[in-house]
């Protein structure tokens, strides 16, 4: 490949689409099983505000991923209605994009070509190449554009997956435990990267996670779902918690620590573990410190 000596021109300005709101009214989802009909979601009334980040937490089997799939148009509700920007949702919608826990990259394609798969159909070639380069720069992968998935780390592959989801400039971005398979340090870095991406290309984000601290660090609001197996007569939505403070937040903020205790209690987890009389003093001190001031490396996995 040859290079030219001409100065690069200004980067093309793409039309930015405004983030869309998402509305769910009385949404329910049930499945037929050998044991009979099983309710997974019931009576979900919810609005995702335009441009916000909403995190969804809850016990395993409460319908977190089912909720995401319904908004993505990958599944249909048994009852109720969904709207994106005031338009009834019927199947998949070009305004939404999804990224999963696994990067799901095609192993025979380079990262650059994997990202290009997310471009809208009919995108002119030159515009598509410019958009892919822009996204690779945004996620810090411009140096690895020509590498294949097997040649990069898990964190790099997940960054490529995010770039692919952003390729169509979605108005709603749906993330299903996107960092769950990563090591703790890479996970923290990916959380910061997501916030940087959201600041650079604002969109409405719904992120499903098992990590309460991740939810509080990323989101404007945290939605707690209850398991219908444990409480079959109630609606799925337990509560919505408003998270104070502007992003990026201090991970050791005591206000977040208090919300963490509240959310864990809602999940049936006792966040306070008083030491017994026979416990060594050093262990008591460490336990108390962890409970009152969560560190950046602390995560709560509730699967």
GUFI-455635 format. One record per residue (C-alpha): x, y, z; residue in three letters. Coordinates in steps of 0.02 Angstrom, whole numbers, plus 50000, padded with zeros to 5 digits. Each point is the difference from the previous one (the first is absolute). Example, Ala and Ser with C-alpha at 12.3 -4.5 7.8 and 13.67 -1.06 7.14 Angstrom:
! GUFI-455635
506154977550390ALA/500695017249967SER/
//
This chain:
! GUFI-455635
500005000050000UNK/500705017149953UNK/499765016250093UNK/499815017549934UNK/500855015850058UNK/498425010449997UNK/499335007250161UNK/498464991150064UNK/498425010049976UNK/498725003450134UNK/499104984850068UNK/498284997949923UNK/498585006250110UNK/498654986950018UNK/498245004450047UNK/499784995750184UNK/498364991950044UNK/499225005050165UNK/499824986450132UNK/498264992750010UNK/498934996250151UNK/499304982550026UNK/498304996850078UNK/499324983650070UNK/498184998950053UNK/499374984650092UNK/501324989049919UNK/499974981550046UNK/500884984649934UNK/499534982050036UNK/500664983549933UNK/499204983049986UNK/500984986650092UNK/499684981550037UNK/499475005750175UNK/498765012649930UNK/500035018449956UNK/501425009650081UNK/499945018850024UNK/501695008449980UNK/499455018349989UNK/498365007450058UNK/499265017649999UNK/501565009649951UNK/499625018649984UNK/501605009349961UNK/500705014649902UNK/501825001249949UNK/500365018549988UNK/500825006549844UNK/501904999650021UNK/500044991850172UNK/500944984550056UNK/498834987950089UNK/500754984850086UNK/498954984550034UNK/500424988550146UNK/499094985750081UNK/500174981850052UNK/500324986749871UNK/498444995449904UNK/499085016350035UNK/499905004849815UNK/501435012449977UNK/500584993149834UNK/498204996649948UNK/499615018450026UNK/501505004949893UNK/499504987949862UNK/498245007249997UNK/500665017749978UNK/501204993749866UNK/498544992449905UNK/500784982750013UNK/498484993750095UNK/498175004950014UNK/499055003750161UNK/498584988950055UNK/499065015750051UNK/500265018749999UNK/500815011949877UNK/501735007249965UNK/500395016449912UNK/501615008049943UNK/499865018649977UNK/498114998649999UNK/499974986849863UNK/499334982750039UNK/501364986849996UNK/499694985849879UNK/501534988949981UNK/501795006249990UNK/500245018649977UNK/501425008949910UNK/500055012850139UNK/500644987050124UNK/501624990250015UNK/500494985950117UNK/501664994250075UNK/500094983850098UNK/501154992750132UNK/500964990649865UNK/500755010949863UNK/499284988649864UNK/501275005649872UNK/500254990249839UNK/501684991450023UNK/500515000849817UNK/499755018949987UNK/501145013650066UNK/499405011450138UNK/499765013849871UNK/498894988949892UNK/499044993750152UNK/499605017950049UNK/499465003749822UNK/498654986650016UNK/499045011950112UNK/499855013649868UNK/498255003449932UNK/499604991949834UNK/500395010949852UNK/501355010250087UNK/501185006949865UNK/501704991550004UNK/501025015550038UNK/498805005650137UNK/500024982550075UNK/501904999350005UNK/500065017150084UNK/498704994850128UNK/500934983950042UNK/501645009650022UNK/499105012550111UNK/499304986150111UNK/501664990750011UNK/500805016150061UNK/498585002550124UNK/500264982950080UNK/501905000649986UNK/500204986349870UNK/500675009449850UNK/501684991150021UNK/499134982949995UNK/498835003049852UNK/500834986449895UNK/500054986750136UNK/498784985550018UNK/499044995850159UNK/501174985750047UNK/501475012149997UNK/499315012250130UNK/499514999750183UNK/498244997750065UNK/499905018450045UNK/500535005249825UNK/498724988249924UNK/498635007550109UNK/500525017549947UNK/499824994549819UNK/498274993350041UNK/499515016850074UNK/500675009049847UNK/498974988649888UNK/498435003850101UNK/500345018649981UNK/500334999249813UNK/498205004249955UNK/499945014550126UNK/498594991850098UNK/498755010550095UNK/499804985950126UNK/501484989050053UNK/499624983750092UNK/501414991550096UNK/499744982650072UNK/501344997450134UNK/501305007049879UNK/501464998750122UNK/499514984350096UNK/501324988949920UNK/501465012050028UNK/501265000250141UNK/499745012850138UNK/501255013049940UNK/499464999249818UNK/498195001250058UNK/500345016450091UNK/500885007149847UNK/498554994849888UNK/498785008850116UNK/500995016249979UNK/500084997249813UNK/498114998149991UNK/499785016750088UNK/501245008249881UNK/499044992949851UNK/498355006050072UNK/500715017550022UNK/500695000049821UNK/498474992249918UNK/498505002350116UNK/498664986749987UNK/498714991850112UNK/500834985250086UNK/499264985150091UNK/501314988950081UNK/499614983450083UNK/501244995350136UNK/500224988750152UNK/501235012550076UNK/499175012750115UNK/501545011050010UNK/500115000349810UNK/498185005249990UNK/500255014350123UNK/501585006049914UNK/499275000449825UNK/498165003950014UNK/498875014950027UNK/498724988050071UNK/500044981950056UNK/498484988849971UNK/499814985550122UNK/498964985449938UNK/499254986850115UNK/499874981549964UNK/498214994649966UNK/500444982750062UNK/500275007450173UNK/498575012549990UNK/498754993649871UNK/498625012650038UNK/501025016049979UNK/500565009749846UNK/501794997449943UNK/500595017650035UNK/500545001250182UNK/500715017650004UNK/500975013149902UNK/501475008450087UNK/500605017249946UNK/501905001050007UNK/500645017050060UNK/501505009249929UNK/500715003349828UNK/501044987349907UNK/501374994650015UNK/499654996550182UNK/501174996550144UNK/499924981250025UNK/500305002550187UNK/498585012750021UNK/499074996250162UNK/498345004349918UNK/500294985949875UNK/500494988550143UNK/498325003350083UNK/499064996649838UNK/501014984149978UNK/499424993850170UNK/498195004249955UNK/500084991049832UNK/500864984850073UNK/498664999250134UNK/498705000249862UNK/500904985349923UNK/499984990550165UNK/501855002550034UNK/500585005950171UNK/501365012849964UNK/500495001350183UNK/500924985250074UNK/500405003750182UNK/501494990750067UNK/499724986650130UNK/500845000750169UNK/501274987149944UNK/500485009149840UNK/501775006849993UNK/500135018950018UNK/500885001749833UNK/498564991449909UNK/498725010950092UNK/500895015849944UNK/500124994449819UNK/498174994949995UNK/499435016550074UNK/501055010149879UNK/499334990749850UNK/498205002450053UNK/500165018650029UNK/501135005049856UNK/499934989049845UNK/501614999749900UNK/500145000649812UNK/500404981649993UNK/498484994450101UNK/498594992249900UNK/498394991650051UNK/499514985649886UNK/498244994350034UNK/499754986449870UNK/
//
